[in-house]
Amino acid sequence: MLYREFLPGSELARFVQCFWILEQAAHEAPRQKVVPDGRMELLVHLGDPVETILEDGSRWPGQTGSLLVGQIRRHITLSPKGRVEILGVRLHPGAAFPLFRVDLDEMVDDAVPLSAFRPALGRELEGCLSETRGWTERVRAVERTLIEGLARKAGRPELPEVVAESIERGGGRQPVSGLARRFGVGVRTLERRFRREVGLSPKRLARIVRLQGTFSLLGRTARPSWAEIAFSCGYSDQPHLVREFRELTGEPPATFLSSGHELSDHLTGLVRSDEGAAP
């Protein structure tokens, strides 16, 4: 499996955490589990379809072409149907709404083709990739397209985007009531706008941020005890960490870490990916 990340340039840094590429031959493309990370993804598929299986066993139609993947609340499983060749744009929490101006709570646990709401952008992305060769050149072409087509029209950050950034900086530790007081709004107002413009409730995003903090800690240090991880990542105790881990990933921590989720290991930071500046 070839997986690599590219950092965005300054014009997209507000919106994009990274560009990434994934390439696998048909004979080496097993099912892969993906866990929530609080981020939506813009994907362009250049290979064969990829089927997505939700926790309840329901399935999305095979992913092809260009699409926007909504927030996922629990783990999903990707089932490739042949050769995998994907260019992805991982968006910061709260970044999809200023770019696309669509209700993101309607995209939760779903993937929507760009042809359904931004057909011109979908054609531009697919066209620029079909005309380029090599991943570095492709990432550069997608970045130019997003700057011209979306980022320069996005406007200033609004409340949910700012609150989402605060939740990330705080490691998911702040209670929703405290966030509402800090930003001068009512709890219900914050929750309503957050669901529409982020796709999750503030509490759900905080839970996912804590989970991702757990992966980040595991990826950059020698394995500490689970009690130490729970304390460092804002859980009340070790059983709290285990419950949250099981609900969001579908497995207890020890089982997940021993199961060989190659793609998730890259996405969560358990394995450090090659990362470069915007090409």
C-alpha positions in Angstrom: 0.0 0.0 0.0 1.3 3.5 -0.9 0.0 6.2 1.4 1.5 9.7 1.6 0.4 13.1 2.9 1.1 16.6 1.6 0.7 19.8 3.7 -1.4 22.6 2.1 0.0 26.0 1.2 -0.9 29.1 3.1 -4.1 29.9 1.1 -5.7 26.6 2.1 -4.2 26.1 5.5 -7.4 27.4 7.2 -9.4 24.7 5.6 -7.2 21.8 4.8 -5.3 19.6 7.2 -3.6 17.7 4.4 -3.8 16.2 1.0 -3.3 12.5 0.8 -2.9 9.8 -1.7 -3.7 6.1 -1.5 -2.7 3.5 -4.1 -3.1 -0.3 -4.0 -3.1 -3.0 -6.6 -6.2 -5.1 -6.9 -4.5 -8.2 -5.5 -3.3 -6.3 -2.3 -6.4 -4.3 -1.4 -8.1 -6.0 1.6 -10.9 -4.5 3.6 -9.8 -1.6 5.8 -11.4 -0.2 8.9 -11.5 3.6 9.3 -12.4 5.3 12.6 -13.9 8.8 13.2 -11.5 11.7 13.2 -13.9 14.7 13.2 -13.0 15.7 9.7 -14.8 15.6 6.4 -13.0 14.4 3.3 -13.1 15.5 -0.4 -12.2 12.4 -2.4 -11.4 11.9 -6.1 -11.4 8.2 -7.1 -9.2 7.4 -10.1 -9.3 3.6 -9.7 -12.1 1.0 -9.3 -15.1 1.5 -7.0 -14.7 1.2 -3.2 -17.7 0.0 -1.2 -18.3 1.4 2.3 -19.9 -0.7 5.0 -21.3 1.0 8.1 -21.3 -0.4 11.6 -24.9 -1.5 11.2 -24.1 -3.5 8.1 -25.7 -1.0 5.7 -23.6 0.0 2.6 -23.0 3.1 0.6 -23.0 2.7 -3.2 -19.6 2.1 -4.6 -17.5 5.2 -4.4 -16.4 6.5 -7.8 -15.5 9.9 -9.2 -15.5 13.0 -6.9 -17.5 13.2 -3.7 -17.7 14.8 -0.3 -17.6 12.4 2.6 -19.6 13.6 5.6 -18.7 13.2 9.3 -18.8 9.6 10.5 -19.9 8.9 14.1 -18.5 5.4 14.4 -16.1 3.2 12.4 -16.7 2.2 8.8 -15.1 -0.5 6.7 -13.8 0.1 3.2 -14.1 -2.8 0.7 -12.1 -2.2 -2.5 -13.5 -3.9 -5.7 -10.2 -3.7 -7.6 -7.4 -1.3 -8.0 -7.4 1.6 -5.5 -6.2 5.0 -6.6 -7.5 7.9 -4.5 -6.6 11.5 -3.9 -8.1 12.9 -0.7 -8.4 16.3 0.9 -8.8 16.1 4.6 -10.6 19.2 5.9 -10.4 20.7 9.4 -13.5 20.4 11.6 -15.8 23.2 10.6 -14.0 23.9 7.3 -16.5 22.2 4.9 -19.4 24.6 5.6 -17.6 27.8 4.6 -16.3 26.1 1.5 -19.5 24.4 0.3 -22.4 26.2 2.1 -24.6 23.1 2.5 -26.2 21.6 5.6 -23.6 19.1 6.9 -26.0 17.4 9.3 -27.7 15.9 6.2 -24.4 14.3 5.2 -23.6 12.5 8.4 -22.5 8.9 7.8 -22.9 9.4 4.1 -20.9 10.3 1.0 -22.4 12.7 -1.6 -21.1 13.0 -5.2 -20.1 16.5 -6.1 -22.3 16.2 -9.1 -25.3 16.5 -6.7 -24.4 20.0 -5.5 -21.2 21.2 -7.1 -21.1 19.6 -10.5 -18.8 22.2 -12.0 -16.2 21.6 -9.3 -16.5 17.9 -9.7 -15.8 18.2 -13.4 -12.9 20.5 -12.8 -11.3 18.1 -10.2 -11.8 15.0 -12.3 -10.6 16.8 -15.4 -7.4 18.3 -13.9 -6.5 14.8 -12.5 -7.1 13.0 -15.8 -4.7 15.5 -17.5 -1.9 15.1 -15.1 0.5 12.3 -14.2 2.3 11.7 -10.9 0.9 12.3 -7.4 2.9 15.5 -6.8 1.6 17.1 -10.0 -2.0 15.9 -9.2 -2.0 17.4 -5.7 -0.7 20.7 -7.0 -3.5 20.7 -9.6 -6.2 20.0 -7.0 -4.8 22.7 -4.7 -5.0 25.3 -7.5 -8.6 24.2 -8.3 -9.7 24.5 -4.7 -8.1 27.9 -4.2 -9.8 29.3 -7.3 -13.1 27.6 -6.9 -13.8 27.6 -3.2 -11.2 29.1 -0.8 -11.2 32.7 -2.1 -15.0 32.8 -1.8 -15.3 31.4 1.7 -15.6 34.5 3.8 -14.5 35.0 7.4 -14.6 32.2 10.0 -18.0 31.9 11.8 -18.8 30.6 15.3 -18.9 26.8 14.7 -15.6 26.9 12.8 -14.0 28.8 15.7 -15.5 26.6 18.4 -14.4 23.5 16.5 -10.8 24.8 16.5 -11.1 25.5 20.2 -12.3 21.9 20.9 -9.3 20.6 19.0 -6.8 22.9 20.8 -8.2 21.9 24.1 -8.0 18.1 23.4 -11.8 17.7 23.7 -11.8 18.5 27.4 -14.1 21.6 27.6 -17.7 21.0 28.5 -20.3 22.3 26.0 -21.7 24.7 28.6 -18.2 26.2 29.1 -17.7 26.7 25.4 -21.1 28.4 25.1 -20.3 30.8 27.9 -16.9 31.5 26.4 -18.3 32.4 23.0 -21.3 34.2 24.3 -24.1 32.0 23.0 -26.7 29.7 24.5 -26.0 26.0 24.6 -28.9 25.1 22.3 -27.9 27.8 19.8 -24.3 26.4 19.7 -25.5 22.8 19.3 -27.9 23.7 16.5 -25.4 25.7 14.5 -22.7 23.2 15.2 -24.7 20.2 13.8 -25.5 22.2 10.7 -22.0 23.6 10.0 -19.8 20.9 11.4 -22.0 17.8 11.1 -21.6 16.6 14.7 -22.6 17.9 18.1 -19.9 19.7 20.0 -19.9 16.8 22.5 -19.5 14.1 19.8 -16.6 16.1 18.2 -14.9 16.3 21.7 -15.2 12.6 22.1 -13.6 12.0 18.7 -10.8 14.5 19.5 -10.0 12.6 22.7 -9.9 9.3 20.8 -7.6 10.8 18.2 -5.4 12.2 21.0 -5.1 8.6 22.3 -3.8 7.5 18.9 -1.5 10.4 18.7 0.0 9.6 22.1 0.4 6.0 21.2 2.1 6.9 17.9 4.7 9.2 19.3 5.8 7.6 22.5 6.7 4.2 23.9 3.5 2.5 25.0 2.6 4.0 28.4 0.0 2.3 30.6 -3.7 2.7 29.7 -4.2 4.5 33.0 -1.6 7.0 32.0 -3.1 7.4 28.5 -6.6 7.9 30.0 -5.3 10.7 32.3 -3.2 12.4 29.6 -6.1 12.4 27.0 -8.9 13.7 29.3 -10.8 10.5 30.2 -12.1 10.2 33.7 -10.4 6.8 34.2 -9.3 3.7 32.2 -12.8 2.1 32.0 -14.1 5.4 30.5 -11.3 5.2 27.8 -12.1 1.6 27.0 -15.9 2.3 26.7 -15.3 5.2 24.3 -12.7 3.3 22.3 -15.0 0.3 21.9 -18.0 2.5 20.8 -16.1 4.6 18.2 -13.8 1.9 16.8 -15.9 -1.3 17.3 -13.1 -3.0 19.3 -11.5 -2.7 22.7 -8.1 -1.0 22.6 -5.9 -4.1 22.8 -7.8 -5.9 20.1 -7.8 -2.9 17.8 -4.0 -2.3 18.2 -3.3 -6.0 17.5 -5.6 -6.4 14.5 -3.3 -4.8 11.8 -5.5 -1.9 10.5 -2.9 -0.6 8.1 -4.9 2.3 6.6 -6.2 3.4 10.0 -2.7 3.3 11.5 -1.7 5.9 8.9 -4.8 8.0 9.3 -4.6 8.1 13.1 -0.9 8.6 13.4 -0.1 5.2 14.9 2.2 4.9 11.9 3.9 8.1 10.8 3.3 8.7 7.1 5.7 10.4 4.7 4.7 14.0 4.8 5.8 16.9 2.7 5.0 20.5 2.1 2.5 21.4 -0.5 4.2 20.4 -3.8 
